[in-house]
Amino acid sequence: MATTLVILGLPASGKTTVFNALTKADAATGTFGGQSDEPNLANVKVPDERLDILTEMFKPQRRVPADVQYLDVGGIAKGIAEKGMAGALLGHLSQADALVHVVRAFEDPNVPHAEETVDPARDIETINLELLFSDLATVERRLVRITSQLPKLHGREREATEREQVLMLQLKDALEADTPLREVVADLDLDDEKVLRGFGFLTAKPLLILLNLGEDQLGTPAESLLGRLREGFQRPRVAIDALAGKIEMEISRLEPEDALAFMDDLGIPESSLGRTIRLSFDLLGLMPFFTVGPDECRAWTVPRGVIAVDAAGEIHSDIQRGFIRAEVVSYDDLISTGGLSEAKKAGKFRREGRDYIFQDGDVVNFLFNV
């Protein structure tokens, strides 16, 4: 299943331009406002040089990268949470694996800012508060419902609901203190985490803040601005980076050689697509492993710390159910020895049990019986 990253921001932040830059899409910019319930949607392949090299080594019939799904939702206007977010918008945000907040840093007299001036710090705070108010409203509604239900409940059901009430009061206190829930859920036990999963709390999600720069801000001005904002807004499971959305949208439409030359001229070391996905995966604690062979070389995305039997389930439930063992070689060992048979001769090929903890870039073959 593809990782879902939802792009949000204030109106006129250039978030749809950033969406186009990241996905090579051609969504209309400048007109996609907060009134639309339908997001711009695109699936993109995760760039990974290791998969390219494995494909060259094994020359399979198919090369299958991991997928990322981007949704560009309507602009979130200041005060929207107080009025109540539209159900469709809240639904899209709630289903995200991580949020990508595009923050306007560019000046353009032809694109007026709703607050009349460009101030990235103010806009970050505005969206943070909107997400926080939305979560607080959800918690308060749930507490009202719990209060009405408790007199009718008995036994274990009452105990579970009372425990949820305590948890919701804890969340309410945090939100009223302007603490995002991503800083609270990290300390919860597994049972409480399970209770919260169905709510899709917005401030519990990893957050990547992307400053949308103008061409004149590349280089030193961008680094200076990033430094100030990181000092003010860098918190657990929050990352802050920058890109020039309009320029990178133009780059995304060029042939690869022309794109590299253009990036070199402008001093852009890496495309926004690869960097954004890498930062998002780091926030989410995700990593790839690979399966290889003459039929297919494929990248799979799993959480860091996943054990072998659960990684097997990412491919197919039958492999997980009938798991026998995993045959594993690290990507670096496979490349340095020159192939699977060479890795076996060099003693780099390992047979691991169901509790083996996968490492980033492991190349794996699962043995199973159902």
GILIN-V350743 format. One record per residue. RES is the residue in one letter. PHI is phi in radians with two decimals (999 if undefined). PSI is psi in degrees with one decimal (* if undefined). D_CENTER is the distance of its C-alpha to the mean C-alpha in Angstrom with 2 decimals. Layout:
# GILIN-V350743
res	phi	psi	d_center
RES	PHI	PSI	D_CENTER
RES	PHI	PSI	D_CENTER
This chain:
# GILIN-V350743
res	phi	psi	d_center
M	999	134.1	13.11
A	-1.20	143.5	10.32
T	-1.22	134.1	6.63
T	-1.86	120.6	6.28
L	-1.98	121.8	4.67
V	-1.78	125.0	7.77
I	-1.62	125.5	9.78
L	-2.35	169.5	12.48
G	2.92	170.7	15.42
L	-1.17	156.4	19.17
P	-0.98	145.3	21.45
A	1.19	21.5	22.52
S	-1.50	-12.3	19.52
G	1.47	21.5	19.09
K	-1.18	-32.5	15.64
T	-1.24	-32.6	17.00
T	-1.09	-43.2	18.36
V	-1.11	-41.7	15.02
F	-0.97	-46.6	13.74
N	-1.10	-39.8	16.86
A	-1.11	-39.0	16.39
L	-1.36	-27.2	13.02
T	-2.02	-6.2	14.34
K	1.06	26.1	18.10
A	-1.44	176.4	18.71
D	-2.28	42.9	21.70
A	-1.18	144.2	20.75
A	-1.12	132.7	23.40
T	-1.85	154.9	22.73
G	1.50	-13.0	24.66
T	-2.15	-6.6	25.44
F	-1.53	94.2	22.27
G	-1.81	-170.2	22.74
G	-1.30	-2.8	22.03
Q	-1.47	-14.7	24.69
S	-1.52	134.4	22.90
D	-1.51	-18.2	21.34
E	-1.62	120.9	20.03
P	-1.42	159.9	16.73
N	-1.31	138.0	16.48
L	-2.37	136.0	14.66
A	-2.68	141.8	14.13
N	-1.78	133.2	13.11
V	-2.23	154.5	12.93
K	-1.52	136.6	13.84
V	-1.31	118.9	12.07
P	-1.16	132.7	14.76
D	-2.67	108.6	16.36
E	-1.04	-30.2	19.90
R	-1.12	-40.1	20.73
L	-1.14	-37.8	20.49
D	-1.06	-44.0	22.71
I	-1.21	-39.5	25.23
L	-1.10	-38.9	25.31
T	-1.11	-40.8	25.96
E	-1.14	-35.9	28.77
M	-1.23	-44.1	30.17
F	-1.72	-15.1	30.32
K	0.79	58.1	30.78
P	-1.36	170.9	29.43
Q	-1.25	-29.4	29.86
R	-2.36	142.8	26.13
R	-2.01	122.0	23.08
V	-2.19	99.2	19.85
P	-1.29	165.7	16.50
A	-1.21	158.0	13.26
D	-1.91	148.3	11.60
V	-2.25	135.2	8.46
Q	-1.85	126.6	9.24
Y	-1.86	133.8	9.11
L	-2.07	129.3	11.06
D	-1.87	103.5	13.12
V	-1.58	168.6	14.89
G	-1.05	154.4	18.22
G	-1.01	138.7	18.93
I	-1.71	104.9	18.95
A	-1.36	150.7	22.46
K	-1.01	131.2	23.73
G	1.59	2.0	25.26
I	-1.16	-35.4	23.42
A	-1.18	-35.3	22.56
E	-1.12	-37.2	26.25
K	-1.38	-21.2	27.37
G	1.83	115.3	24.84
M	-1.13	143.1	21.71
A	-1.02	144.3	22.51
G	-0.99	-40.9	21.67
A	-1.14	-45.0	19.76
L	-1.09	-47.1	17.54
L	-1.08	-37.4	16.97
G	-1.10	-44.8	16.35
H	-1.09	-44.0	13.56
L	-1.15	-39.4	11.83
S	-1.17	-29.3	12.69
Q	-1.48	-4.5	11.26
A	-1.21	144.7	7.60
D	-1.36	-34.3	5.34
A	-2.65	156.6	3.75
L	-1.86	140.7	6.24
V	-2.05	107.6	7.38
H	-1.66	112.2	11.05
V	-1.53	122.7	13.51
V	-2.01	127.8	16.67
R	-1.26	125.6	19.98
A	-2.13	-11.0	21.95
F	-1.46	151.5	24.21
E	-1.76	134.6	27.70
D	-2.73	107.6	29.04
P	-1.11	-19.3	32.20
N	-1.44	-11.0	31.63
V	-2.18	87.4	28.39
P	-1.15	144.4	29.39
H	-1.52	142.8	27.06
A	-1.04	-29.4	27.50
E	-1.68	6.6	28.53
E	1.34	-23.0	30.77
T	-2.23	154.9	29.45
V	-1.59	119.7	26.31
D	-2.59	92.2	25.00
P	-1.00	-40.6	21.34
A	-1.08	-43.5	21.88
R	-1.08	-43.0	23.41
D	-1.22	-35.9	20.67
I	-1.07	-46.5	17.90
E	-1.09	-39.0	20.22
T	-1.04	-49.7	20.89
I	-1.19	-40.0	17.40
N	-0.97	-42.4	16.89
L	-1.21	-37.9	20.17
E	-1.09	-43.2	19.48
L	-1.16	-39.7	16.48
L	-1.14	-44.8	18.76
F	-1.10	-36.4	21.71
S	-1.11	-43.9	19.96
D	-1.14	-39.9	19.14
L	-1.10	-39.8	22.69
A	-1.10	-39.9	24.19
T	-1.12	-44.2	22.52
V	-1.11	-43.8	23.84
E	-1.13	-40.3	27.24
R	-1.09	-40.7	27.60
R	-1.16	-38.5	26.87
L	-1.14	-39.5	29.43
V	-1.06	-42.8	32.03
R	-1.17	-41.1	31.62
I	-1.07	-43.1	31.91
T	-1.03	-38.3	35.04
S	-1.32	-26.9	36.62
Q	-1.45	-35.0	35.85
L	-0.94	-43.0	37.03
P	-1.07	-20.0	40.80
K	-1.63	-5.0	40.58
L	-1.82	154.9	38.84
H	-2.49	161.0	40.51
G	1.08	-140.5	39.96
R	-1.10	-35.5	36.61
E	-1.10	-40.2	34.97
R	-1.17	-40.6	36.18
E	-1.06	-43.8	35.03
A	-1.12	-39.7	31.45
T	-1.24	-38.2	31.43
E	-1.12	-37.8	32.95
R	-1.13	-40.4	30.30
E	-1.12	-37.7	27.60
Q	-1.06	-44.9	29.64
V	-1.05	-42.6	29.63
L	-1.11	-44.0	25.86
M	-1.15	-36.4	25.47
L	-1.14	-35.8	28.02
Q	-1.12	-43.1	26.10
L	-1.14	-40.6	22.96
K	-1.06	-44.2	25.30
D	-1.07	-41.5	26.85
A	-1.13	-46.8	23.59
L	-1.14	-39.2	22.47
E	-1.19	-18.8	26.02
A	-1.67	13.6	25.82
D	1.10	30.6	22.74
T	-1.76	118.3	20.60
P	-1.13	148.8	17.00
L	-1.21	-18.5	16.56
R	-1.07	-22.0	13.81
E	-1.53	-7.8	16.96
V	-1.77	-44.7	19.01
V	-1.14	-23.5	17.24
A	-1.09	-24.1	17.06
D	-1.75	2.9	20.87
L	-1.46	154.0	21.37
D	-1.41	172.4	22.96
L	-1.07	-38.9	21.71
D	-1.12	-42.8	23.87
D	-1.19	-37.3	22.60
E	-1.03	-42.3	18.93
K	-1.09	-38.5	19.97
V	-1.05	-38.7	21.71
L	-1.43	-18.2	18.71
R	-1.01	-37.4	16.30
G	-1.28	-12.2	18.06
F	-1.50	-23.0	17.82
G	1.03	41.2	14.12
F	-0.99	133.8	14.75
L	-1.29	-39.3	12.73
T	-1.40	-2.6	13.44
A	-1.49	-13.4	12.45
K	-1.46	145.5	8.69
P	-0.98	145.8	6.93
L	-2.26	123.2	7.69
L	-1.87	117.8	7.75
I	-1.67	120.1	11.26
L	-1.96	115.6	12.53
L	-1.34	126.9	16.32
N	-1.65	104.6	17.86
L	-1.62	160.3	21.05
G	-1.59	164.1	24.37
E	-1.03	-34.6	26.07
D	-1.26	-6.6	28.48
Q	-1.75	-2.0	25.80
L	-1.12	151.4	24.67
G	1.51	-133.1	25.75
T	-1.03	-44.7	27.36
P	-1.01	-39.6	26.70
A	-1.14	-43.7	22.91
E	-1.11	-39.2	23.12
S	-1.13	-44.9	25.39
L	-1.13	-43.5	23.21
L	-1.05	-41.9	20.08
G	-1.04	-44.2	22.33
R	-1.15	-42.4	23.56
L	-1.28	-36.1	20.29
R	-1.10	-36.9	18.78
E	-1.10	-34.2	22.03
G	-1.59	-26.9	21.69
F	-2.21	-3.8	18.08
Q	-1.22	119.6	16.53
R	-2.46	173.8	16.06
P	-0.96	132.6	14.52
R	1.08	30.0	10.69
V	-2.24	130.4	10.89
A	-2.18	149.9	10.94
I	-2.25	127.7	13.07
D	-2.50	179.8	13.78
A	-2.47	153.8	15.90
L	-2.69	157.8	16.79
A	-1.70	94.4	19.75
G	-0.97	-47.7	18.33
K	-1.12	-44.0	21.78
I	-1.15	-43.8	22.81
E	-1.22	-26.5	19.71
M	-1.13	-42.1	20.07
E	-1.14	-40.2	23.64
I	-1.10	-38.9	22.73
S	-1.11	-18.1	20.44
R	-1.70	1.0	23.59
L	-1.59	161.0	25.84
E	-1.13	150.6	27.01
P	-0.91	-44.3	25.36
E	-1.15	-41.5	28.45
D	-1.16	-38.1	28.84
A	-1.10	-43.9	25.22
L	-1.09	-40.8	25.67
A	-1.14	-41.9	28.97
F	-1.11	-44.2	27.63
M	-1.09	-40.1	24.81
D	-1.10	-41.8	27.50
D	-1.07	-36.7	29.77
L	-1.59	-3.7	27.27
G	1.29	29.7	26.13
I	-1.67	109.3	22.50
P	-1.32	-23.6	21.79
E	-2.64	143.1	18.59
S	-1.13	150.3	17.00
S	-1.13	-30.4	14.07
L	-1.06	-55.5	12.28
G	-1.08	-41.3	12.47
R	-1.17	-43.6	11.83
T	-1.13	-43.1	8.69
I	-1.12	-43.2	7.17
R	-1.08	-45.2	8.98
L	-1.11	-40.2	8.00
S	-1.14	-43.5	4.20
F	-1.13	-37.9	5.87
D	-1.08	-43.2	8.46
L	-1.11	-37.7	7.02
L	-1.43	-10.2	6.09
G	1.22	37.2	9.46
L	-1.83	157.8	9.19
M	-2.69	162.4	11.96
P	-1.74	152.6	14.14
F	-2.21	166.5	17.74
F	-2.20	145.1	20.23
T	-2.04	140.4	23.14
V	-2.35	159.3	25.92
G	2.85	178.7	29.27
P	-1.18	-24.7	31.54
D	-1.47	-38.7	29.87
E	-2.80	140.3	26.21
C	-2.01	123.9	23.81
R	-2.39	143.9	20.31
A	-1.77	135.6	17.00
W	-2.10	143.6	15.40
T	-1.86	126.3	12.08
V	-2.40	160.7	12.87
P	-1.20	145.3	12.22
R	-1.06	139.6	14.17
G	1.53	2.7	17.61
V	-1.17	143.5	17.86
I	-1.60	162.2	21.54
A	-1.02	-43.1	23.16
V	-1.15	-32.9	24.19
D	-1.34	-34.9	20.74
A	-1.10	-35.6	19.33
A	-1.06	-36.4	22.27
G	-1.16	-20.3	21.18
E	-1.15	-29.2	18.04
I	-1.46	-50.8	20.71
H	-2.88	142.7	23.20
S	-1.10	-31.0	24.51
D	-1.12	-37.1	27.98
I	-1.17	-39.2	26.98
Q	-1.17	-43.8	25.63
R	-1.15	-39.0	28.75
G	-1.79	21.8	31.17
F	-0.95	130.9	29.57
I	-1.91	-57.0	32.29
R	-2.86	167.9	30.66
A	-2.01	130.3	28.13
E	-1.66	119.9	29.57
V	-2.25	138.6	27.37
V	-2.43	138.7	27.66
S	-1.22	151.2	25.30
Y	-0.98	-45.6	24.22
D	-1.08	-41.8	26.27
D	-1.17	-38.3	29.30
L	-1.10	-44.5	29.18
I	-1.22	-41.3	29.16
S	-1.21	-31.7	31.79
T	-1.51	-24.7	34.12
G	1.77	2.3	33.76
G	2.81	173.8	33.03
L	-1.15	-46.4	32.90
S	-1.13	-38.2	36.67
E	-1.16	-38.2	36.88
A	-1.13	-37.2	34.17
K	-1.13	-44.9	36.22
K	-1.09	-33.8	39.41
A	-1.44	0.2	37.84
G	1.31	20.7	36.80
K	-1.65	-6.1	33.06
F	-1.66	123.7	32.42
R	-2.06	149.5	31.78
R	-1.88	117.5	32.18
E	-2.05	149.2	29.85
G	-1.50	-174.3	30.04
R	-1.15	-24.3	27.70
D	-1.69	6.9	26.57
Y	-1.06	133.8	25.70
I	-1.57	118.5	22.41
F	-1.12	146.5	20.43
Q	-1.96	152.3	19.80
D	-0.97	121.7	17.35
G	1.55	6.0	19.10
D	-1.00	140.0	21.67
V	-1.84	123.5	23.67
V	-2.30	142.9	24.78
N	-2.19	126.6	27.40
F	-1.68	134.5	27.70
L	-1.81	132.8	31.19
F	-2.65	164.1	31.64
N	-2.57	121.4	34.42
V	-2.22	*	34.39
